[in-house]
């Protein structure tokens, strides 16, 4: 299996194809607004929505950099500010999810269309190539998907029987 095919599989498993962990689209499918903003009583963890904002920040920033649209890339003072929520409304929760799904799919399309030399081309304002950055983003997604599943389970929002 070539690198591109392997990475395409990893990328899809983070969003909509079941693998060793549930894909984010399925995980978020039944998460309500109230569940999305919930945090454990001690407040030591981010909410589901904050985690999705964090994932969206890094994927959108990379997409903008890859496209050469660095003037439009999201900005953050530090990593902690990437978890910041927009105004807490049901509409904004829905919009955040939809934007994340869109950006993730756009990056997948770029990967799918890339020729071998494109995979290893340096991306503006990044230390790595497309293939290395998407590999890192996929691992980052998987890590935070696990946190989202854990938060769902803590709330009793995770169904007892799932296909994964």
C-alpha positions as CSV (number, residue, x, y, z in Angstrom):
1,X,0.0,0.0,0.0
2,X,1.4,3.4,-0.9
3,X,1.6,6.4,1.5
4,X,-1.3,8.3,-0.1
5,X,-3.7,5.3,0.1
6,X,-2.7,4.7,3.7
7,X,-3.2,8.4,4.6
8,X,-6.6,8.6,2.8
9,X,-7.7,5.6,4.9
10,X,-6.5,7.3,8.1
11,X,-8.1,10.6,7.1
12,X,-11.5,8.9,6.4
13,X,-11.4,6.9,9.7
14,X,-11.3,10.2,11.6
15,X,-14.5,11.5,10.0
16,X,-16.8,8.9,8.6
17,X,-15.4,5.4,8.2
18,X,-15.4,3.1,11.1
19,X,-12.0,1.6,12.1
20,X,-10.4,0.9,15.5
21,X,-12.1,4.0,16.9
22,X,-15.5,5.6,16.0
23,X,-15.4,8.4,13.4
24,X,-16.2,11.9,14.6
25,X,-19.2,12.3,12.4
26,X,-20.9,9.3,14.0
27,X,-19.7,10.3,17.5
28,X,-21.3,13.8,17.2
29,X,-24.4,12.6,15.4
30,X,-26.6,12.5,18.5
31,X,-24.8,15.0,20.7
32,X,-27.2,17.6,21.9
33,X,-26.3,21.3,22.5
34,X,-26.4,20.7,26.2
35,X,-24.1,17.7,26.0
36,X,-21.8,19.6,23.7
37,X,-21.2,22.4,26.3
38,X,-21.2,20.1,29.4
39,X,-18.0,19.8,31.4
40,X,-17.2,17.6,34.5
41,X,-17.9,19.3,37.8
42,X,-14.2,20.0,38.4
43,X,-13.9,21.8,35.1
44,X,-10.5,20.2,34.4
45,X,-11.6,19.0,30.9
46,X,-12.7,20.8,27.8
47,X,-16.2,20.3,26.6
48,X,-17.1,18.4,23.4
49,X,-17.7,21.6,21.6
50,X,-14.4,23.1,22.7
51,X,-12.6,20.0,21.4
52,X,-14.4,20.3,18.1
53,X,-13.4,24.0,17.9
54,X,-9.8,23.0,18.6
55,X,-9.8,20.4,15.8
56,X,-11.4,22.8,13.4
57,X,-8.8,25.5,14.2
58,X,-5.9,23.4,13.3
59,X,-7.4,21.8,10.2
60,X,-8.8,25.1,8.9
61,X,-5.4,26.8,9.5
62,X,-3.6,24.1,7.6
63,X,-6.2,24.2,4.7
64,X,-5.7,28.0,4.4
65,X,-1.9,27.6,4.4
66,X,-2.0,24.9,1.9
67,X,-4.2,27.0,-0.4
68,X,-1.9,30.0,0.1
69,X,-4.6,32.0,1.8
70,X,-2.6,32.8,4.9
71,X,-4.4,36.1,5.3
72,X,-7.6,34.1,5.9
73,X,-6.2,31.6,8.3
74,X,-7.6,31.5,11.9
75,X,-5.5,33.1,14.5
76,X,-4.9,32.2,18.1
77,X,-2.7,33.7,20.8
78,X,-1.8,30.2,22.1
79,X,-3.0,26.6,22.0
80,X,-5.5,27.2,24.8
81,X,-7.3,29.9,22.8
82,X,-8.0,27.4,20.0
83,X,-10.6,25.8,22.3
84,X,-12.6,29.0,22.5
85,X,-16.3,28.8,21.7
86,X,-18.4,31.1,19.6
87,X,-21.6,32.4,21.2
88,X,-23.2,29.4,22.8
89,X,-26.3,28.8,20.6
90,X,-27.7,25.6,19.0
91,X,-27.2,27.3,15.6
92,X,-23.5,27.9,16.3
93,X,-23.0,24.3,17.6
94,X,-24.5,23.0,14.3
95,X,-22.4,25.5,12.3
96,X,-19.2,24.4,14.1
97,X,-19.8,20.8,13.3
98,X,-20.7,21.5,9.7
99,X,-17.6,23.7,9.2
100,X,-15.4,21.0,10.7
101,X,-16.9,18.3,8.4
102,X,-16.5,20.6,5.4
103,X,-12.8,21.5,6.1
104,X,-11.9,17.9,6.9
105,X,-13.5,16.8,3.6
106,X,-11.7,19.5,1.6
107,X,-8.4,18.4,3.0
108,X,-9.3,14.8,2.0
109,X,-10.1,16.0,-1.6
110,X,-6.7,17.8,-1.8
111,X,-5.0,14.6,-0.6
112,X,-6.9,12.5,-3.1
113,X,-6.0,14.8,-6.0
114,X,-2.4,15.1,-5.1
115,X,0.3,13.6,-7.2
116,X,3.3,12.0,-5.5
117,X,5.5,15.1,-5.7
118,X,2.7,17.2,-4.2
119,X,2.6,15.0,-1.1
120,X,6.1,16.0,-0.2
121,X,6.0,19.7,-1.2
122,X,6.6,22.1,1.6
123,X,3.4,23.9,2.7
124,X,3.7,27.7,3.3
125,X,4.2,28.6,6.9
126,X,4.5,24.9,7.9
127,X,7.5,22.9,8.9
128,X,6.3,19.8,7.0
129,X,4.9,18.6,3.8
130,X,1.2,17.8,3.0
131,X,1.7,14.1,3.9
132,X,3.4,14.7,7.2
133,X,1.0,17.4,8.3
134,X,-2.1,15.3,7.4
135,X,-0.6,12.3,9.2
136,X,-0.2,14.5,12.3
137,X,-3.6,16.0,12.0
138,X,-5.2,12.5,11.7
139,X,-3.4,11.4,14.9
140,X,-4.5,14.6,16.6
141,X,-8.1,14.0,15.6
142,X,-8.0,10.4,16.8
143,X,-6.7,11.5,20.2
144,X,-9.4,14.1,20.7
145,X,-12.1,11.8,19.3
146,X,-11.2,9.5,22.2
147,X,-11.7,12.4,24.6
148,X,-15.1,13.3,23.0
149,X,-16.2,9.6,23.4
150,X,-15.1,9.7,27.0
151,X,-17.0,12.9,27.7
152,X,-20.1,11.3,26.1
153,X,-19.8,8.3,28.3
154,X,-19.4,10.4,31.4
155,X,-22.7,12.1,30.6
156,X,-24.5,8.8,29.8
157,X,-24.9,9.9,26.2
158,X,-23.0,7.0,24.7
159,X,-25.3,4.2,23.6
160,X,-24.8,0.9,25.2
161,X,-24.7,-0.9,21.8
162,X,-22.9,0.6,18.9
163,X,-21.4,-0.9,15.8
164,X,-17.9,0.1,17.0
